Amino acid sequence: MIVKGIDHLHLHAEDCFAQAALLSDAYGFTLTARTAPEAPHQAALVTQGSIRLLISSAPHGPARDFVTRHGDGVADIALSVDDAAHAFRTLTARGAEPLSAPMRLPGKTVARIRAFGDVTHSLIERDDPTDPLPPTEHTLHPTTHTHPTTPLLHTVDHLAICLPHGHLATTADHYRHALGFDVTYEEYVTVGGQAMDSKVVQDPAGHLVLTLIEPDPRREPGQIDRFLTDHGGPGVQHIAFRTDDIAHAADTLRSSGVDFLATPHTYYDTLEQRVGPLHPPLDTQALRSRSLLADQDRWGRLFQIFTRSTHPRRTLFFELIQRDRAKTFGSGNIRALYEAVRRTETPHPAPATTGGA
């Protein structure tokens, strides 16, 4: 097994410190490190549990180009590996596109391959796994902020990826053949006149899970088509954060100003017919009062809720998910996301620049 999971996610942003402040103030992240105020290229690292998000901004260069094409978003899904040089040789021999050969940095060895569109995978070998700082060209200075004893959110559960039509099978095959991932779930979803196809791929240990989604062009255009247009090509639609207490997490985040997608009350009228009896603290009333969704597979249940995007292009948002033994997404998970977003979509101006990825 070459890929051990996610080392960190690297986001490019128009204003990295504004994004870091939002994640700290509203989502319970800690500002762990940042560049000096006078640095021409700015970056901030926020952490919570095992989640590490590096956010960078720049007046020019790759970060600026990414934001111009796509707006704020995930540019790199950095992967943890034991041996970056071996991983780079092996993955590129299997068909991964090389972007930068292994380079030795203080305490780390880093290589890079292409993921999809303009998103990359850095391959990170750490001398000290407890070192929170990601490898970056920016000089990050640790802060004196302390981490909460019990984080609200502790892991990146999965990432949802929107792909143009015709790219789903080839992207899933690429992860299967080049990176050694497994295809663990497939579903074709129709909602009204719209439809989409999806495949879930994950590393053998289940530490990195990607939900790959493409629209069906034979049906009416929908939210996936809109993402691809507004984002300027394929990319990460949302990041799902795992929590052990979704009711408490949702209540806390709401009190901090996070706006979640609303779920019609009729959703709950037949919920127990679909998932079976629900009991406190996550009974039907507790779910209804918070707009929490529930689903199940043959191993157990999961509960989830999606934030309303604050991105100017509506192309990035977050999910909270609690798994009670559930290992997959259940038959209603992707449909619930699609329907929840569709119900709450409102017209918004097209971005000024949506160049192809």
FENVENHU-V643142 format. One record per pair of residues at least 4 apart in sequence whose ideal C-beta (glycine too) atoms are under 6 Angstrom apart, sorted by the first residue. I is the first residue (numbers start at 1). J is the second residue. Records with the same first field share a line. If there is no record, write none. Layout:
# FENVENHU-V643142
I=J / J
This chain:
# FENVENHU-V643142
1=204
2=81 / 87
3=79 / 179 / 203
4=80
5=80 / 207 / 208
6=156 / 208
7=78 / 80 / 124
8=52 / 54 / 78 / 134
9=53 / 74
10=54 / 75 / 76
11=55 / 74
12=56 / 63 / 66 / 67 / 75
13=19 / 55 / 57 / 72
14=67
16=42 / 43 / 44 / 55 / 56 / 57
17=44
19=55
20=31 / 44 / 46 / 55
21=25
22=26
23=27 / 29 / 46
24=29 / 31
26=256 / 257 / 258
28=48 / 152
29=46 / 48
30=47 / 145 / 147
31=46 / 143 / 145
32=45 / 47 / 132
33=45 / 133 / 140 / 142
34=44
35=39 / 42 / 43 / 138
41=58 / 138
42=57
43=56 / 138
44=55
45=54
46=53
47=52 / 132
48=151 / 153
49=151 / 154
50=155
51=156
54=134
56=63
58=63 / 64
60=64
66=70 / 75
68=353
69=232 / 355
70=231 / 232 / 235
71=313
73=235 / 316
74=236
76=120 / 122
77=121
78=122 / 124
79=121 / 123
80=124
81=87 / 123 / 125
83=125
84=102 / 109 / 111 / 123 / 125
85=102
87=91 / 123
88=102 / 111 / 123
91=96 / 113 / 178
92=96 / 98
94=177 / 178
95=178
96=113 / 178
97=114
98=113
99=112 / 113 / 114 / 120
100=112
102=109 / 111
103=110
104=109
105=110 / 135
107=127 / 131
108=126 / 135
109=125
110=122 / 124 / 135
111=123
112=120 / 122
113=121
114=120
115=119 / 120 / 121
116=171 / 234
117=233 / 234 / 235 / 357
118=357
133=140
152=249 / 252
153=241 / 243
155=242
157=240 / 242 / 321
158=209 / 211 / 240
159=210 / 236 / 239
160=211 / 237 / 238
161=210 / 212 / 236
162=213 / 224 / 227 / 228 / 237
163=167 / 168 / 171 / 212 / 214 / 234
164=228
165=214 / 215 / 217
167=171
168=197 / 212 / 214
171=212
172=183 / 199 / 201 / 212
173=177
174=178
175=179 / 181 / 201
176=181
181=201 / 202 / 203
183=199 / 201
184=200 / 202
185=200 / 328 / 329
186=199
187=198 / 334
188=197
189=196 / 334 / 335 / 338
190=195
191=338 / 339
193=219 / 220
194=219 / 220 / 222
195=216 / 219
196=213 / 215 / 224
197=214
198=213 / 334
199=212
200=211
201=210
202=206 / 209
203=207 / 208
213=224
215=224 / 225
221=225
223=341
226=230
227=231 / 237 / 315
230=313 / 315 / 351
231=235 / 315
232=354 / 355 / 357
233=356 / 357
238=317 / 319
239=318
240=319 / 321
241=320
242=321
243=249 / 320 / 322
245=249
246=250 / 303 / 320 / 322
247=281 / 286
249=320
250=290 / 305
253=258
254=258
258=307
259=308
260=291 / 305 / 307
261=306 / 308 / 340 / 344
262=291
263=267 / 291
268=284 / 288
271=284
272=277 / 278
275=294 / 296
278=283 / 284
279=283
282=286
284=288
287=292 / 294
292=303 / 305
293=304 / 336
294=303
295=302 / 330 / 332 / 333
296=301 / 330
297=326 / 328 / 330
299=325 / 326 / 327
300=324 / 325 / 326
301=324 / 326
302=323 / 326
303=322
304=319 / 321
305=320
306=319 / 340
307=317 / 318
309=314 / 317
311=315 / 316
313=351
329=333
332=336
336=340
